[in-house]
Amino acid sequence: MAQSLIGLVDEKKGMLRSLGFDLRIVSVSDSKGTAVDVRGLNASELLKCKKSEWKGYRKYAAGYGALEAIRRIGSDVIVELTPSTMNGEPGLSNIKAALAAEKNVVTANKGPLVVAYRELVKMAKENGVKLFYEATVGAHVPVFCLVESCFKADELQSVSGILNATTNFVIGEMQKGKRFQEAIDEAVKAGWAETNYSDDVDGIDPARKLVIMANALFGEDAKLKDVKIKGIRHIEALVREASRQNKKVKLIGEITRNKGKLQMTVHPKQIPIDDALATVNEGNMAIKFTFKTSKEIFVSAQFLGPRQTAYAVLNDIVRTRTESIC
Ligand SMILES: NC(=O)c1ccc[n+]([C@@H]2O[C@H](COP(=O)([O-])OP(=O)(O)OC[C@H]3O[C@@H](n4cnc5c(N)ncnc54)[C@H](OP(=O)(O)O)[C@@H]3O)[C@@H](O)[C@H]2O)c1
């Protein structure tokens, strides 16, 4: 996705300039090293050289790690896009280093926020910088921006959403008559699933998103262990029964309150055909927010892949300049 972002920054250079934003990419780190040019790296050169494993590219230093680059290279914003892991690393250390160095942080990486949401938000405040993470939940589906900017005077009561593109695609294939394994094979072939798809089909990915929403939108101190999780490996009978009843099956992530206590669940659920969530097909994602006064607000987005996540990240980069809140 970082490559989509680099392409997008280049493509939107003119538009960003018209917003008073002269965006320069001064360094890019991957797992093996860092490319640096404080005058600005050329996007097409970066993309070409990454493809050929940086062969002959003089601006790339093998062994120069991301942490060192964050601490040493002057920049206003650090974009953290390493893989989402259970212990949050290496993203957690990268984000902490950036905040400690008084740099704004934009991330799509759920891992660090699931493990240390409160600590990171506190660090950002104490260091007078911003921490934006819109793309962590539902890629470009507006979640935090929407709730924070449009519903300040309302009270969020519950959230219910289709939060994982891979499983929505897989269940859709099963509803066309495929067995679970055939549907997964199709998802891998179509680029909707990685070959290691367990975080998706076992419900871990949507559970991480619930934890971030519980912490950011409900002011909780939730952890992944607090989420009741059921994945989609054994739903063939449920899908058949739903078809007989003219219903859809969706993997739903829910946050509700029961006697004042927040409950988080991820589970495959039969959805009546006239429910808005039943209309969300393929790899698309959607969230239904229920507010005390505004009642139901439904947001759905067509998700086609990393370019749209990259867009949400780029928008957050712009917000580091245009917004004053943390
Ligand atoms: N793809 C999406 O649409 C999407 C949507 C929402 C959220 N996200 C989240 O965004 C993040 C990035 O997603 P992705 O799809 O781009 O993942 P990805 O394809 O696995 O890319 C991860 C990148 O991180 C680099 N990396 C790994 N370890 C590193 C380290 N120790 N230091 C520096 N770089 C390191 C990798 O470098 P190498 O190239 O050297 O391996 C690679 O470039 C993930 O946390 C993901 O969950 C992605």
PDBQT file of the ligand as one rigid body, heavy atoms in Angstrom, charges set to zero:
ROOT
HETATM    1  N1  LIG A 401      -3.666  -2.885   2.103  1.00  0.00    +0.000 N 
HETATM    2  C1  LIG A 401      -4.711  -2.211   2.538  1.00  0.00    +0.000 C 
HETATM    3  O1  LIG A 401      -5.608  -1.812   1.759  1.00  0.00    +0.000 OA
HETATM    4  C2  LIG A 401      -4.842  -1.889   3.999  1.00  0.00    +0.000 A 
HETATM    5  C3  LIG A 401      -6.083  -1.413   4.497  1.00  0.00    +0.000 A 
HETATM    6  C4  LIG A 401      -6.168  -1.000   5.834  1.00  0.00    +0.000 A 
HETATM    7  C5  LIG A 401      -5.069  -1.135   6.671  1.00  0.00    +0.000 A 
HETATM    8  N2  LIG A 401      -3.900  -1.650   6.165  1.00  0.00    +0.000 N 
HETATM    9  C6  LIG A 401      -2.737  -1.767   7.082  1.00  0.00    +0.000 C 
HETATM   10  O2  LIG A 401      -1.673  -0.949   6.565  1.00  0.00    +0.000 OA
HETATM   11  C7  LIG A 401      -0.415  -1.570   6.842  1.00  0.00    +0.000 C 
HETATM   12  C8  LIG A 401       0.333  -1.773   5.529  1.00  0.00    +0.000 C 
HETATM   13  O3  LIG A 401      -0.439  -2.616   4.699  1.00  0.00    +0.000 OA
HETATM   14  P1  LIG A 401       0.154  -3.235   3.344  1.00  0.00    +0.000 P 
HETATM   15  O4  LIG A 401      -0.959  -3.927   2.692  1.00  0.00    +0.000 OA
HETATM   16  O5  LIG A 401       0.907  -2.199   2.617  1.00  0.00    +0.000 OA
HETATM   17  O6  LIG A 401       1.180  -4.299   3.966  1.00  0.00    +0.000 OA
HETATM   18  P2  LIG A 401       2.398  -5.021   3.231  1.00  0.00    +0.000 P 
HETATM   19  O7  LIG A 401       2.130  -5.133   1.776  1.00  0.00    +0.000 OA
HETATM   20  O8  LIG A 401       2.674  -6.257   4.040  1.00  0.00    +0.000 OA
HETATM   21  O9  LIG A 401       3.635  -3.996   3.392  1.00  0.00    +0.000 OA
HETATM   22  C9  LIG A 401       4.269  -3.817   4.613  1.00  0.00    +0.000 C 
HETATM   23  C10 LIG A 401       5.495  -2.974   4.391  1.00  0.00    +0.000 C 
HETATM   24  O10 LIG A 401       6.163  -2.839   5.646  1.00  0.00    +0.000 OA
HETATM   25  C11 LIG A 401       7.553  -3.027   5.422  1.00  0.00    +0.000 C 
HETATM   26  N3  LIG A 401       8.182  -3.486   6.658  1.00  0.00    +0.000 N 
HETATM   27  C12 LIG A 401       8.001  -4.665   7.294  1.00  0.00    +0.000 A 
HETATM   28  N4  LIG A 401       8.782  -4.687   8.397  1.00  0.00    +0.000 NA
HETATM   29  C13 LIG A 401       9.460  -3.520   8.443  1.00  0.00    +0.000 A 
HETATM   30  C14 LIG A 401      10.434  -2.958   9.322  1.00  0.00    +0.000 A 
HETATM   31  N5  LIG A 401      10.875  -3.613  10.405  1.00  0.00    +0.000 N 
HETATM   32  N6  LIG A 401      10.929  -1.722   9.044  1.00  0.00    +0.000 NA
HETATM   33  C15 LIG A 401      10.515  -1.042   7.941  1.00  0.00    +0.000 A 
HETATM   34  N7  LIG A 401       9.606  -1.525   7.067  1.00  0.00    +0.000 NA
HETATM   35  C16 LIG A 401       9.091  -2.757   7.329  1.00  0.00    +0.000 A 
HETATM   36  C17 LIG A 401       7.642  -4.059   4.315  1.00  0.00    +0.000 C 
HETATM   37  O11 LIG A 401       8.922  -3.981   3.711  1.00  0.00    +0.000 OA
HETATM   38  P3  LIG A 401       9.419  -4.997   2.555  1.00  0.00    +0.000 P 
HETATM   39  O12 LIG A 401       8.848  -4.415   1.291  1.00  0.00    +0.000 OA
HETATM   40  O13 LIG A 401      10.894  -4.925   2.634  1.00  0.00    +0.000 OA
HETATM   41  O14 LIG A 401       8.862  -6.345   2.922  1.00  0.00    +0.000 OA
HETATM   42  C18 LIG A 401       6.508  -3.581   3.400  1.00  0.00    +0.000 C 
HETATM   43  O15 LIG A 401       6.966  -2.569   2.546  1.00  0.00    +0.000 OA
HETATM   44  C19 LIG A 401      -0.734  -2.869   7.577  1.00  0.00    +0.000 C 
HETATM   45  O16 LIG A 401      -0.628  -2.648   8.951  1.00  0.00    +0.000 OA
HETATM   46  C20 LIG A 401      -2.179  -3.172   7.187  1.00  0.00    +0.000 C 
HETATM   47  O17 LIG A 401      -2.869  -3.916   8.161  1.00  0.00    +0.000 OA
HETATM   48  C21 LIG A 401      -3.766  -2.016   4.867  1.00  0.00    +0.000 A 
ENDROOT
TORSDOF 0
